[in-house]
Amino acid sequence: MMKYDLNIPENGALDLVSVGALVHRLDPGIIPFRKAGQCQIHVSGGEYNVAANLADCFGLRTGIATAMVDYPIGDLIAERVRAMGVTPFYKRFKHDGVQGPNMATVYSDQGHGIRAPVVFYNRCNEAAARLKPGDFDWREIFSGGIRWFHSGGIFAALSPSTSEVIVEGMRAAKDAGAVVSFDLNYRAKLWNIWGGHERAVGLLERIVRHVDVLVGNEEDLQMGLGIPGPEAASKSKLDPSAFIAMIDKVTAKYPQIKVVATTLREVRSTNHHAWSAVAWVNGRTFAAPTCELDVLDRVGGGDGFAAGFFYGLLSGESEELAVKLGWAHGALLTTFPGDTTMATLEQVRSLAAGGSARIQR
């Protein structure tokens, strides 16, 4: 398929495989965590979310290469992975009952109105951080054919070895003919643990040299790739001009990149966001509409966009429709609890085509 110059394989046993970390998020809703009496448990992971969304909403065949710990929390997470229809490729670890290793925990509360959401972590002795090259048999994983391979900056930031796992997977995916994508997802707190910004830029540069499709906002491009932004910042977070102004610098440094995409979000209050998206595809820019969102749970909206956008490209839709599908799915995802999708493909296509919230009978 020559469309977009991505050369996406037409067929494969797996449409997309992600490599990343699985986490579980404890969510007491609008109650601050320090006052919480109960919470929901969501299974998540920036890289996993894309695979889960593509399987559950969009009906694609996806997989996740990741760490799994043999203890009840691991069992809970593995059950959710199965429920979303994602094929797991696990490197298994034993739990010693005291020190781990552990499946990472994310704690959050949703905030409300003028009170912002709060997210914090416990990634102590996380099994995924122990992953290293050689832990996955990529040739076997890709043996039936692979169309798309995805990873992200959160997994890259977990330890010195995880970025090497990403590079190893990307090289094997390229050898198998797959398109390679990467979501920069720059998290300063994670990088600061073991090397800070300079170390991050050096490692992310090695990764991005293998990438065809890059996801990241203006800040991600500046912080993750060390690319200076425009001198005059745009007044509105919905204005794509600052993002677009950086594309020439990105493609000059990484000429193999064919697509760069991001969401645009202006937070008016915790539960009211303005939402849009933009993508640069081989020299042309495509923007989604802007809509006003009544947000239930904002976590995972960016991964929701990436999944819908990738689906559009994998399905051979026009660039404009691919961006709208990503925008629509990301918007819908903020109306559900949890980090992964509860939307249907019909809902996504309806919103992308200009649908409304009128009752469906």
Secondary structure, DSSP 8 states (H G I E B T S, - for coil): --GGG----S--SBSEEEE---EEEEE-TTS-GGG-S--EEEEE-HHHHHHHHHHHTT---EEEEEEEEESHHHHHHHHHHHHTT-EEEEEEEE--SSS--B-EEEEEE--BTTB--EEEEE-TTBGGGG--TTSS-HHHHTTT-BSEEEEEHHHHTS-TTHHHHHHHHHHHHHHTT-EEEEE----HHHHHTTTHHHHHHHHHHHHHTT-SEEE--HHHHHHHH-----SS--SSTT-THHHHHHHHHHHHH-TT--EEEEEEEEEEETTEEEEEEEEEETTEEEE---EEEE-S--TTHHHHHHHHHHHHHHTT--HHHHHHHHHHHHHHHTTSSSSS----HHHHHHHHTT--S----
